[in-house]
Amino acid sequence: MTEYELKKQKLLSYMEQYAKEDVAVAFSGGVDSSLLLKLACQAAKNTTVYAVTIQSELQPQNDLEIAKTVAMEMGAKHVVLTIHELQEAGIQTNPKDRCYLCKKYLFGQIRQFAAQKGITQILEGTNEEDLHKYRPGIRAIRELGIFSPLAAVGMTKEEVRTLANEYGISVANRPSAPCLATRFPYGTTLCLEALARVERAEQYLHELGFWNVRVRVYGEIVRIEVENDQLMKAVAKRENINSYLKTLGYHYITLDLEGFRSGSMDEQIPVIENKTEE
């Protein structure tokens, strides 16, 4: 049996165990949480699987519609919790521990919901690769007793996508969509207008055919990241990109020649390994 098959079997065993009683899955509609939700629903017999989605000011607005669609495909009971974390989580100045403060608040809300339903098990989609990046939110998840099955079995992002494709999950190849605060340097005061503007900028680039894309904002300057094999496409479409982004109020439009890098705002921050518990 291959290493991947061993991870898969261990993951299925975890999900069978947790689905013996009502369970809540922190559900964004991304591939990681969608895989967990699929496996939980498959393992549940006479129990209820809750897909708990946070309607957040920091997430792209179309994420909620995607989450609703996928939850319905899975047959889970979808619950949406609306929160206002800029004020309530203390992250308006985009501090370096923003992810910790935000996750502590968001998962605290999920835990409150779970307690109201008598649910003791909450699952979330951190994978193995996340443990080796700057992810202070993982500490908050651990402190709240949330379980991360994908990380526990050592499943990488590529393996998550492979398994999601095996199960025919519609978002198996969907790009990651981290919160919009990651588009701004730490210490930047965040506001809803700035978040909405960068969301529109990225949506436009998606419409032009760019798959993985980030628009990083430094005041009036933006730094666009696209996959390396799409750099020349971005140059070819520079007039369209430049024209549209200037209508949004950005004055200087730049293209990052290093290409797309998840978490590029964290590159100067030392990474502390995040151990997971089984």
Backbone as CSV, one residue per row, in Angstrom:
resi,resn,N_x,N_y,N_z,CA_x,CA_y,CA_z,C_x,C_y,C_z
1,MET,0.852,-1.200,0.000,0.000,0.000,0.000,0.885,1.246,0.000
2,THR,0.571,2.194,-0.873,1.373,3.409,-0.968,1.161,4.299,0.255
3,GLU,2.065,5.270,0.429,1.937,6.211,1.540,0.622,6.989,1.428
4,TYR,0.268,7.366,0.198,-0.991,8.087,-0.012,-2.182,7.235,0.427
5,GLU,-2.190,5.959,0.067,-3.293,5.073,0.444,-3.367,4.892,1.958
6,LEU,-2.217,4.840,2.610,-2.202,4.723,4.068,-2.824,5.970,4.711
7,LYS,-2.455,7.141,4.184,-3.037,8.390,4.699,-4.548,8.398,4.477
8,LYS,-4.943,7.962,3.302,-6.370,7.939,2.967,-7.138,7.031,3.927
9,GLN,-6.622,5.842,4.178,-7.303,4.905,5.070,-7.377,5.448,6.493
10,LYS,-6.305,6.086,6.934,-6.308,6.666,8.275,-7.315,7.802,8.366
11,LEU,-7.400,8.611,7.311,-8.359,9.715,7.284,-9.786,9.183,7.325
12,LEU,-10.074,8.168,6.538,-11.418,7.579,6.535,-11.769,7.019,7.907
13,SER,-10.774,6.437,8.577,-11.003,5.902,9.916,-11.343,7.018,10.898
14,TYR,-10.627,8.126,10.803,-10.933,9.285,11.651,-12.367,9.759,11.428
15,MET,-12.747,9.871,10.164,-14.054,10.433,9.847,-15.182,9.505,10.300
16,GLU,-14.961,8.202,10.205,-15.960,7.256,10.709,-16.124,7.407,12.219
17,GLN,-15.014,7.639,12.891,-15.047,7.810,14.343,-15.820,9.073,14.725
18,TYR,-15.497,10.186,14.079,-16.119,11.454,14.462,-17.566,11.555,14.016
19,ALA,-17.953,10.853,12.966,-19.325,10.921,12.470,-20.279,10.011,13.232
20,LYS,-19.788,9.339,14.264,-20.681,8.499,15.072,-21.655,9.341,15.887
21,GLU,-21.327,10.616,16.037,-22.235,11.545,16.694,-22.330,12.798,15.833
22,ASP,-23.282,13.672,16.140,-23.392,14.909,15.374,-22.056,15.635,15.389
23,VAL,-21.678,16.190,14.240,-20.373,16.822,14.112,-20.515,18.109,13.301
24,ALA,-19.657,19.077,13.600,-19.632,20.333,12.853,-18.319,20.433,12.084
25,VAL,-18.412,20.820,10.821,-17.229,21.051,9.999,-17.156,22.539,9.691
26,ALA,-16.052,23.179,10.068,-15.845,24.579,9.699,-15.656,24.610,8.190
27,PHE,-16.610,25.218,7.482,-16.726,24.994,6.045,-16.651,26.297,5.261
28,SER,-15.582,26.446,4.480,-15.393,27.648,3.661,-15.853,27.471,2.224
29,GLY,-15.970,26.216,1.786,-16.257,25.953,0.382,-14.993,25.700,-0.423
30,GLY,-13.825,25.753,0.245,-12.569,25.409,-0.407,-12.377,23.903,-0.440
31,VAL,-11.332,23.450,-1.104,-11.165,22.017,-1.316,-10.902,21.269,-0.006
32,ASP,-10.150,21.854,0.923,-9.823,21.148,2.161,-11.075,20.856,2.985
33,SER,-11.838,21.902,3.269,-13.036,21.697,4.090,-14.113,20.933,3.327
34,SER,-14.126,21.049,1.998,-15.105,20.298,1.201,-14.829,18.801,1.268
35,LEU,-13.546,18.434,1.253,-13.197,17.015,1.374,-13.625,16.484,2.735
36,LEU,-13.346,17.234,3.794,-13.771,16.805,5.128,-15.282,16.650,5.198
37,LEU,-15.989,17.609,4.623,-17.446,17.561,4.668,-17.971,16.343,3.906
38,LYS,-17.405,16.065,2.759,-17.813,14.907,1.967,-17.620,13.615,2.767
39,LEU,-16.452,13.472,3.386,-16.158,12.248,4.122,-17.014,12.123,5.372
40,ALA,-17.283,13.260,6.014,-18.144,13.227,7.202,-19.551,12.816,6.830
41,CYS,-20.083,13.392,5.751,-21.440,13.045,5.310,-21.519,11.592,4.877
42,GLN,-20.466,11.106,4.253,-20.436,9.714,3.806,-20.408,8.763,4.988
43,ALA,-19.682,9.152,6.055,-19.539,8.283,7.218,-20.734,8.343,8.156
44,ALA,-21.481,9.446,8.129,-22.608,9.615,9.054,-23.742,8.657,8.693
45,LYS,-24.263,7.993,9.682,-25.380,7.075,9.461,-26.670,7.698,9.994
46,ASN,-26.801,7.740,11.290,-27.997,8.328,11.895,-27.653,9.604,12.657
47,THR,-26.641,10.286,12.175,-26.200,11.519,12.820,-26.263,12.678,11.826
48,THR,-26.117,13.896,12.335,-26.203,15.093,11.500,-24.826,15.719,11.346
49,VAL,-24.492,16.086,10.103,-23.247,16.800,9.819,-23.606,18.249,9.499
50,TYR,-23.080,19.164,10.308,-23.317,20.588,10.104,-22.123,21.195,9.359
51,ALA,-22.413,21.848,8.251,-21.396,22.626,7.540,-21.547,24.063,8.008
52,VAL,-20.615,24.534,8.819,-20.738,25.857,9.427,-19.846,26.844,8.680
53,THR,-20.465,27.775,7.994,-19.754,28.767,7.204,-19.832,30.124,7.884
54,ILE,-18.705,30.797,7.933,-18.652,32.146,8.477,-18.841,33.145,7.333
55,GLN,-19.865,33.985,7.429,-20.023,35.078,6.470,-19.225,36.256,7.020
56,SER,-18.078,36.494,6.400,-17.078,37.395,6.950,-16.840,38.591,6.049
57,GLU,-16.444,39.690,6.662,-16.082,40.888,5.902,-14.768,40.702,5.155
58,LEU,-13.981,39.726,5.573,-12.650,39.539,5.006,-12.587,38.483,3.913
59,GLN,-13.700,37.843,3.615,-13.716,36.828,2.564,-14.390,37.374,1.302
60,PRO,-13.896,36.980,0.123,-14.581,37.355,-1.118,-16.050,36.957,-1.056
61,GLN,-16.924,37.843,-1.528,-18.353,37.636,-1.339,-18.896,36.406,-2.063
62,ASN,-18.264,36.020,-3.186,-18.791,34.852,-3.902,-18.468,33.546,-3.195
63,ASP,-17.595,33.594,-2.180,-17.266,32.382,-1.431,-18.500,31.789,-0.757
64,LEU,-19.384,32.657,-0.277,-20.569,32.172,0.428,-21.481,31.394,-0.507
65,GLU,-21.667,31.890,-1.719,-22.518,31.188,-2.683,-21.928,29.845,-3.063
66,ILE,-20.603,29.801,-3.214,-19.931,28.533,-3.513,-20.136,27.554,-2.368
67,ALA,-19.985,28.045,-1.132,-20.158,27.185,0.043,-21.579,26.635,0.110
68,LYS,-22.568,27.469,-0.171,-23.963,27.014,-0.158,-24.175,25.891,-1.169
69,THR,-23.628,26.077,-2.366,-23.801,25.083,-3.429,-23.151,23.755,-3.059
70,VAL,-21.912,23.820,-2.556,-21.187,22.592,-2.242,-21.823,21.869,-1.057
71,ALA,-22.245,22.613,-0.045,-22.901,21.989,1.108,-24.156,21.241,0.675
72,MET,-24.898,21.837,-0.264,-26.102,21.181,-0.774,-25.728,19.905,-1.531
73,GLU,-24.651,19.955,-2.315,-24.192,18.767,-3.041,-23.839,17.636,-2.083
74,MET,-23.281,17.980,-0.932,-22.847,16.978,0.035,-24.004,16.412,0.852
75,GLY,-25.081,17.158,0.948,-26.192,16.725,1.779,-26.028,17.085,3.237
76,ALA,-25.163,18.063,3.504,-24.956,18.508,4.885,-25.996,19.555,5.264
77,LYS,-26.151,19.771,6.548,-27.012,20.842,7.039,-26.162,22.105,7.099
78,HIS,-26.466,23.069,6.226,-25.621,24.249,6.112,-26.087,25.340,7.061
79,VAL,-25.135,25.880,7.806,-25.411,26.955,8.762,-24.461,28.110,8.453
80,VAL,-24.988,29.325,8.370,-24.170,30.508,8.105,-24.180,31.412,9.334
81,LEU,-23.007,31.705,9.844,-22.859,32.615,10.974,-22.288,33.933,10.458
82,THR,-23.020,35.018,10.622,-22.570,36.331,10.152,-21.827,37.047,11.278
83,ILE,-20.613,37.483,10.973,-19.808,38.155,12.001,-19.179,39.425,11.414
84,HIS,-18.682,40.281,12.286,-18.032,41.537,11.890,-16.681,41.601,12.603
85,GLU,-15.731,40.838,12.068,-14.501,40.621,12.823,-13.552,41.810,12.839
86,LEU,-13.681,42.755,11.906,-12.788,43.911,11.951,-12.875,44.605,13.305
87,GLN,-14.103,44.797,13.773,-14.295,45.446,15.067,-14.223,44.442,16.208
88,GLU,-14.849,43.293,16.034,-15.048,42.372,17.146,-13.827,41.518,17.470
89,ALA,-12.940,41.318,16.487,-11.757,40.480,16.725,-10.505,41.313,16.975
90,GLY,-10.614,42.629,16.897,-9.465,43.491,17.179,-8.375,43.446,16.127
91,ILE,-8.766,43.395,14.847,-7.762,43.265,13.785,-7.788,44.421,12.796
92,GLN,-8.349,45.548,13.159,-8.480,46.671,12.227,-7.138,47.205,11.748
93,THR,-6.090,47.071,12.557,-4.769,47.560,12.148,-3.920,46.463,11.506
94,ASN,-4.535,45.339,11.164,-3.844,44.246,10.484,-2.544,43.847,11.195
95,PRO,-2.625,43.492,12.485,-1.417,43.137,13.239,-0.823,41.818,12.766
96,LYS,0.432,41.571,13.118,1.090,40.342,12.677,0.415,39.099,13.231
97,ASP,-0.265,39.240,14.368,-0.997,38.098,14.911,-2.473,38.140,14.510
98,ARG,-2.757,38.826,13.416,-4.129,38.943,12.919,-4.796,37.582,12.769
99,CYS,-4.082,36.647,12.173,-4.664,35.333,11.919,-5.027,34.635,13.229
100,TYR,-4.170,34.793,14.236,-4.470,34.203,15.545,-5.721,34.836,16.142
101,LEU,-5.768,36.164,16.172,-6.912,36.869,16.758,-8.201,36.538,16.016
102,CYS,-8.105,36.502,14.688,-9.289,36.240,13.866,-9.796,34.819,14.056
103,LYS,-8.886,33.838,13.970,-9.293,32.442,14.133,-9.848,32.180,15.535
104,LYS,-9.235,32.820,16.531,-9.717,32.655,17.896,-11.167,33.127,18.000
105,TYR,-11.457,34.242,17.350,-12.814,34.791,17.387,-13.771,33.934,16.547
106,LEU,-13.382,33.634,15.311,-14.271,32.878,14.415,-14.600,31.499,14.972
107,PHE,-13.576,30.781,15.405,-13.829,29.434,15.910,-14.495,29.466,17.281
108,GLY,-14.318,30.566,17.986,-15.085,30.740,19.218,-16.571,30.826,18.925
109,GLN,-16.916,31.509,17.824,-18.316,31.588,17.413,-18.850,30.222,16.986
110,ILE,-18.025,29.474,16.258,-18.428,28.128,15.847,-18.604,27.229,17.062
111,ARG,-17.705,27.365,18.030,-17.823,26.549,19.246,-19.090,26.895,20.006
112,GLN,-19.470,28.162,20.043,-20.718,28.548,20.701,-21.918,27.906,20.003
113,PHE,-21.908,27.930,18.676,-22.987,27.284,17.918,-23.035,25.788,18.235
114,ALA,-21.856,25.152,18.209,-21.795,23.719,18.468,-22.343,23.390,19.853
115,ALA,-21.999,24.206,20.841,-22.475,23.971,22.209,-23.994,24.047,22.275
116,GLN,-24.583,24.971,21.527,-26.042,25.099,21.504,-26.714,23.854,20.930
117,LYS,-26.011,23.172,20.038,-26.549,21.964,19.400,-26.116,20.686,20.122
118,GLY,-25.348,20.835,21.183,-24.861,19.657,21.894,-23.760,18.921,21.158
119,ILE,-23.061,19.614,20.267,-21.987,19.004,19.480,-20.658,19.171,20.209
120,THR,-19.921,18.097,20.328,-18.630,18.160,21.006,-17.452,18.134,20.037
121,GLN,-17.691,17.721,18.782,-16.597,17.584,17.820,-16.719,18.619,16.711
122,ILE,-15.667,19.404,16.540,-15.583,20.382,15.451,-14.338,20.061,14.639
123,LEU,-14.490,19.960,13.335,-13.383,19.637,12.442,-13.069,20.817,11.535
124,GLU,-11.801,20.954,11.149,-11.426,22.024,10.218,-10.319,21.537,9.296
125,GLY,-10.073,22.288,8.210,-9.310,21.764,7.089,-7.841,22.110,6.965
126,THR,-7.150,22.428,8.044,-5.698,22.620,7.947,-5.053,21.352,7.390
127,ASN,-4.145,21.505,6.411,-3.448,20.338,5.874,-1.985,20.347,6.298
128,GLU,-1.262,19.327,5.931,0.127,19.154,6.369,1.012,20.345,5.998
129,GLU,0.848,20.877,4.791,1.709,21.963,4.342,1.501,23.231,5.159
130,ASP,0.284,23.443,5.636,0.000,24.627,6.451,0.830,24.648,7.730
131,LEU,1.197,23.470,8.218,1.939,23.382,9.476,3.350,23.945,9.361
132,HIS,3.824,24.110,8.132,5.205,24.546,7.911,5.270,25.964,7.344
133,LYS,4.177,26.705,7.467,4.118,28.090,7.018,3.749,28.979,8.202
134,TYR,3.816,30.286,7.969,3.430,31.214,9.035,1.911,31.201,9.141
135,ARG,1.417,30.433,10.086,-0.020,30.259,10.270,-0.356,30.389,11.764
136,PRO,-0.300,31.600,12.321,-0.588,31.761,13.753,-1.999,31.350,14.131
137,GLY,-2.906,31.296,13.149,-4.269,30.868,13.441,-4.350,29.433,13.912
138,ILE,-3.344,28.618,13.550,-3.352,27.219,13.967,-3.265,27.117,15.486
139,ARG,-2.523,28.027,16.097,-2.429,28.022,17.561,-3.798,28.247,18.194
140,ALA,-4.573,29.159,17.615,-5.920,29.417,18.139,-6.801,28.183,17.999
141,ILE,-6.677,27.498,16.863,-7.459,26.289,16.631,-7.127,25.220,17.674
142,ARG,-5.833,25.072,17.953,-5.408,24.093,18.951,-5.944,24.469,20.339
143,GLU,-5.854,25.746,20.678,-6.298,26.191,21.994,-7.783,25.927,22.216
144,LEU,-8.560,25.979,21.134,-10.000,25.772,21.244,-10.406,24.307,21.111
145,GLY,-9.426,23.438,20.909,-9.726,22.011,20.835,-10.374,21.581,19.540
146,ILE,-10.104,22.312,18.468,-10.635,21.947,17.147,-9.687,20.924,16.520
147,PHE,-10.250,19.891,15.870,-9.421,18.821,15.302,-9.209,19.041,13.805
148,SER,-7.991,18.772,13.348,-7.605,18.955,11.942,-7.211,17.608,11.339
149,PRO,-8.171,16.839,10.834,-7.874,15.479,10.358,-6.846,15.411,9.238
150,LEU,-6.883,16.358,8.293,-5.960,16.308,7.156,-4.519,16.461,7.625
151,ALA,-4.297,17.402,8.545,-2.955,17.590,9.087,-2.540,16.390,9.929
152,ALA,-3.487,15.822,10.660,-3.184,14.705,11.548,-2.665,13.485,10.790
153,VAL,-3.152,13.294,9.562,-2.697,12.140,8.775,-1.551,12.510,7.839
154,GLY,-1.145,13.800,7.847,-0.023,14.229,7.014,-0.364,14.424,5.557
155,MET,-1.602,14.765,5.258,-2.034,14.909,3.867,-1.688,16.289,3.317
156,THR,-0.959,16.309,2.205,-0.550,17.555,1.567,-1.689,18.122,0.719
157,LYS,-1.507,19.346,0.254,-2.526,19.978,-0.586,-2.760,19.177,-1.865
158,GLU,-1.688,18.729,-2.477,-1.825,17.945,-3.708,-2.594,16.655,-3.444
159,GLU,-2.315,16.012,-2.326,-3.031,14.783,-1.984,-4.496,15.063,-1.666
160,VAL,-4.763,16.200,-1.039,-6.154,16.595,-0.787,-6.891,16.742,-2.114
161,ARG,-6.270,17.419,-3.070,-6.922,17.608,-4.381,-7.118,16.272,-5.095
162,THR,-6.136,15.385,-4.982,-6.246,14.065,-5.612,-7.440,13.305,-5.053
163,LEU,-7.560,13.297,-3.723,-8.665,12.574,-3.094,-10.003,13.243,-3.399
164,ALA,-10.017,14.564,-3.416,-11.251,15.288,-3.740,-11.709,14.967,-5.158
165,ASN,-10.766,14.839,-6.072,-11.114,14.461,-7.440,-11.632,13.037,-7.498
166,GLU,-11.070,12.142,-6.675,-11.556,10.760,-6.639,-13.025,10.709,-6.224
167,TYR,-13.412,11.621,-5.337,-14.796,11.662,-4.870,-15.689,12.562,-5.727
168,GLY,-15.130,13.130,-6.781,-15.929,13.960,-7.686,-16.396,15.262,-7.070
169,ILE,-15.631,15.803,-6.137,-16.016,17.049,-5.480,-15.837,18.210,-6.450
170,SER,-16.859,19.029,-6.599,-16.883,20.050,-7.642,-15.799,21.116,-7.479
171,VAL,-15.317,21.345,-6.255,-14.300,22.383,-6.036,-12.907,21.775,-5.844
172,ALA,-12.716,20.566,-6.349,-11.447,19.853,-6.141,-10.239,20.651,-6.618
173,ASN,-10.409,21.408,-7.685,-9.286,22.156,-8.253,-9.419,23.664,-8.059
174,ARG,-10.301,24.055,-7.154,-10.489,25.482,-6.906,-9.237,26.064,-6.234
175,PRO,-8.761,27.238,-6.682,-7.603,27.859,-6.033,-7.926,28.241,-4.594
176,SER,-6.904,28.322,-3.767,-7.095,28.766,-2.390,-7.556,30.223,-2.393
177,ALA,-8.392,30.562,-1.416,-8.924,31.928,-1.337,-8.781,32.455,0.090
178,PRO,-7.555,32.813,0.490,-7.365,33.323,1.849,-8.035,34.672,2.035
179,CYS,-8.163,35.094,3.269,-8.895,36.323,3.563,-8.228,37.523,2.911
180,LEU,-9.040,38.535,2.628,-8.582,39.706,1.889,-7.568,40.536,2.663
181,ALA,-7.496,40.373,3.972,-6.509,41.123,4.753,-5.088,40.749,4.360
182,THR,-4.901,39.555,3.777,-3.565,39.120,3.364,-3.033,39.928,2.190
183,ARG,-3.863,40.773,1.598,-3.420,41.599,0.469,-2.756,42.894,0.922
184,PHE,-2.732,43.133,2.236,-2.211,44.389,2.766,-1.047,44.121,3.718
185,PRO,-0.047,45.002,3.755,1.058,44.826,4.705,0.552,44.885,6.142
186,TYR,1.239,44.186,7.022,0.898,44.264,8.435,1.034,45.713,8.899
187,GLY,0.124,46.133,9.770,0.134,47.503,10.258,-0.745,48.442,9.462
188,THR,-1.302,47.965,8.339,-2.201,48.784,7.537,-3.593,48.809,8.165
189,THR,-4.168,49.976,8.298,-5.535,50.060,8.808,-6.494,49.544,7.741
190,LEU,-7.290,48.560,8.100,-8.209,47.931,7.163,-9.580,48.604,7.226
191,CYS,-10.214,48.718,6.070,-11.578,49.235,6.027,-12.338,48.469,4.954
192,LEU,-13.654,48.477,5.044,-14.479,47.701,4.114,-14.295,48.174,2.674
193,GLU,-14.119,49.471,2.474,-13.950,49.999,1.118,-12.689,49.453,0.458
194,ALA,-11.580,49.434,1.201,-10.327,48.931,0.653,-10.405,47.437,0.360
195,LEU,-11.089,46.688,1.229,-11.254,45.252,1.011,-12.092,44.977,-0.231
196,ALA,-13.166,45.743,-0.398,-14.037,45.556,-1.562,-13.307,45.914,-2.852
197,ARG,-12.458,46.926,-2.779,-11.740,47.375,-3.978,-10.749,46.319,-4.450
198,VAL,-9.988,45.728,-3.517,-9.028,44.709,-3.928,-9.754,43.447,-4.397
199,GLU,-10.920,43.173,-3.842,-11.705,42.032,-4.316,-12.131,42.247,-5.770
200,ARG,-12.560,43.475,-6.101,-12.955,43.773,-7.484,-11.756,43.658,-8.428
201,ALA,-10.602,44.085,-7.972,-9.398,43.993,-8.803,-9.071,42.539,-9.131
202,GLU,-9.120,41.674,-8.133,-8.806,40.259,-8.370,-9.884,39.593,-9.214
203,GLN,-11.139,39.964,-9.002,-12.212,39.402,-9.804,-12.025,39.732,-11.277
204,TYR,-11.598,40.945,-11.557,-11.340,41.345,-12.945,-10.236,40.487,-13.554
205,LEU,-9.176,40.242,-12.802,-8.081,39.419,-13.309,-8.527,37.974,-13.530
206,HIS,-9.394,37.476,-12.649,-9.962,36.139,-12.881,-10.738,36.123,-14.192
207,GLU,-11.502,37.162,-14.444,-12.294,37.236,-15.671,-11.409,37.279,-16.914
208,LEU,-10.182,37.787,-16.758,-9.236,37.813,-17.878,-8.562,36.456,-18.086
209,GLY,-8.834,35.507,-17.186,-8.297,34.160,-17.363,-7.131,33.800,-16.482
210,PHE,-6.836,34.630,-15.459,-5.755,34.302,-14.534,-6.309,33.443,-13.409
211,TRP,-5.656,32.313,-13.161,-6.169,31.310,-12.230,-5.805,31.698,-10.797
212,ASN,-4.572,31.460,-10.417,-4.078,31.910,-9.119,-3.596,33.342,-9.257
213,VAL,-4.192,34.241,-8.520,-3.804,35.652,-8.637,-3.976,36.336,-7.290
214,ARG,-3.056,37.253,-6.985,-3.169,38.100,-5.804,-2.850,39.531,-6.209
215,VAL,-3.609,40.461,-5.661,-3.308,41.881,-5.821,-2.910,42.391,-4.443
216,ARG,-1.635,42.670,-4.258,-1.117,43.153,-2.981,-1.103,44.684,-3.017
217,VAL,-1.604,45.296,-1.976,-1.845,46.736,-1.987,-0.907,47.463,-1.025
218,TYR,-0.214,48.466,-1.549,0.669,49.328,-0.758,0.256,50.782,-1.008
219,GLY,-0.820,51.199,-0.394,-1.319,52.547,-0.622,-1.840,52.687,-2.041
220,GLU,-1.200,53.544,-2.834,-1.619,53.760,-4.223,-0.935,52.798,-5.191
221,ILE,-0.038,51.968,-4.671,0.703,51.015,-5.502,0.137,49.615,-5.301
222,VAL,-0.010,48.857,-6.380,-0.388,47.449,-6.259,0.680,46.574,-6.906
223,ARG,0.870,45.404,-6.326,1.815,44.405,-6.830,1.011,43.168,-7.207
224,ILE,0.962,42.864,-8.490,0.148,41.748,-8.983,0.994,40.481,-9.061
225,GLU,0.477,39.414,-8.486,1.123,38.104,-8.573,0.252,37.178,-9.415
226,VAL,0.832,36.583,-10.447,0.161,35.538,-11.232,1.132,34.370,-11.347
227,GLU,0.627,33.218,-11.766,1.496,32.057,-11.949,2.590,32.381,-12.974
228,ASN,3.774,31.756,-12.799,4.914,32.064,-13.666,4.602,31.868,-15.149
229,ASP,3.802,30.844,-15.442,3.503,30.592,-16.851,2.467,31.569,-17.418
230,GLN,1.983,32.483,-16.578,1.032,33.488,-17.049,1.602,34.907,-16.997
231,LEU,2.885,35.015,-16.682,3.501,36.336,-16.608,3.433,37.072,-17.949
232,MET,3.753,36.372,-19.025,3.737,37.021,-20.340,2.315,37.384,-20.762
233,LYS,1.353,36.568,-20.322,-0.049,36.900,-20.600,-0.424,38.203,-19.893
234,ALA,0.063,38.371,-18.672,-0.215,39.601,-17.932,0.408,40.805,-18.633
235,VAL,1.623,40.612,-19.146,2.268,41.700,-19.885,1.469,42.030,-21.142
236,ALA,0.998,40.986,-21.828,0.229,41.205,-23.058,-1.077,41.954,-22.781
237,LYS,-1.635,41.750,-21.611,-2.901,42.395,-21.259,-2.690,43.609,-20.342
238,ARG,-1.480,44.126,-20.333,-1.145,45.191,-19.391,-2.020,46.436,-19.563
239,GLU,-2.375,46.770,-20.808,-3.181,47.975,-21.005,-4.560,47.820,-20.372
240,ASN,-5.186,46.643,-20.553,-6.490,46.383,-19.945,-6.399,46.414,-18.417
241,ILE,-5.369,45.733,-17.899,-5.203,45.644,-16.450,-4.944,47.024,-15.857
242,ASN,-4.026,47.739,-16.488,-3.667,49.070,-16.000,-4.877,50.000,-16.007
243,SER,-5.624,49.949,-17.093,-6.786,50.838,-17.227,-7.835,50.543,-16.166
244,TYR,-8.170,49.262,-15.970,-9.225,48.927,-15.018,-8.808,49.222,-13.588
245,LEU,-7.595,48.823,-13.218,-7.174,49.031,-11.835,-7.064,50.515,-11.489
246,LYS,-6.758,51.350,-12.490,-6.731,52.786,-12.214,-8.125,53.337,-11.965
247,THR,-9.131,52.725,-12.558,-10.502,53.180,-12.270,-10.879,52.873,-10.825
248,LEU,-10.176,51.924,-10.213,-10.434,51.581,-8.815,-9.696,52.515,-7.850
249,GLY,-8.824,53.361,-8.417,-8.119,54.320,-7.569,-6.669,53.998,-7.299
250,TYR,-6.160,52.911,-7.890,-4.740,52.595,-7.753,-3.963,53.393,-8.809
251,HIS,-2.885,54.031,-8.406,-2.154,54.912,-9.318,-0.978,54.233,-10.011
252,TYR,-0.359,53.261,-9.343,0.815,52.601,-9.895,0.584,51.091,-9.882
253,ILE,0.632,50.491,-11.072,0.306,49.074,-11.230,1.592,48.327,-11.569
254,THR,1.997,47.384,-10.716,3.233,46.642,-10.955,2.955,45.146,-11.044
255,LEU,3.837,44.434,-11.757,3.752,42.979,-11.892,4.952,42.359,-11.206
256,ASP,4.712,41.461,-10.273,5.779,40.791,-9.530,6.412,39.723,-10.410
257,LEU,7.684,39.896,-10.759,8.362,38.978,-11.663,8.678,37.639,-11.017
258,GLU,8.526,37.539,-9.688,8.729,36.256,-9.017,7.495,35.381,-9.109
259,GLY,6.398,35.967,-9.547,5.180,35.192,-9.754,4.369,34.976,-8.490
260,PHE,3.319,34.172,-8.624,2.396,33.907,-7.513,3.091,33.161,-6.390
261,ARG,2.898,33.660,-5.153,3.422,32.990,-3.974,2.404,33.138,-2.871
262,SER,1.826,32.042,-2.454,0.886,32.089,-1.339,1.627,32.560,-0.095
263,GLY,1.069,33.574,0.582,1.692,34.068,1.800,2.919,34.922,1.575
264,SER,3.011,35.597,0.434,4.222,36.378,0.154,4.410,37.535,1.129
265,MET,3.327,37.986,1.760,3.453,39.047,2.764,4.160,38.554,4.034
266,ASP,4.304,37.239,4.164,4.896,36.654,5.374,6.344,36.221,5.169
267,GLU,6.913,36.524,4.009,8.224,35.964,3.675,9.335,36.407,4.623
268,GLN,9.186,37.543,5.273,10.219,38.026,6.187,9.955,37.630,7.642
269,ILE,8.893,36.851,7.867,8.545,36.445,9.221,9.036,35.028,9.463
270,PRO,9.817,34.791,10.531,10.294,33.430,10.826,9.118,32.478,11.015
271,VAL,9.243,31.283,10.456,8.184,30.284,10.568,8.439,29.409,11.783
272,ILE,7.427,29.263,12.610,7.479,28.335,13.737,6.609,27.145,13.377
273,GLU,7.193,25.957,13.407,6.448,24.765,13.035,5.227,24.597,13.932
274,ASN,4.112,24.274,13.320,2.862,24.067,14.051,2.582,22.580,14.152
275,LYS,2.810,21.995,15.295,2.571,20.564,15.451,1.073,20.307,15.587
276,THR,0.647,19.204,15.023,-0.743,18.813,15.154,-0.854,17.652,16.141
277,GLU,-2.049,17.468,16.649,-2.276,16.388,17.599,-3.257,15.391,17.013
278,GLU,-3.079,14.154,17.339,-3.982,13.120,16.855,-4.961,12.739,17.965
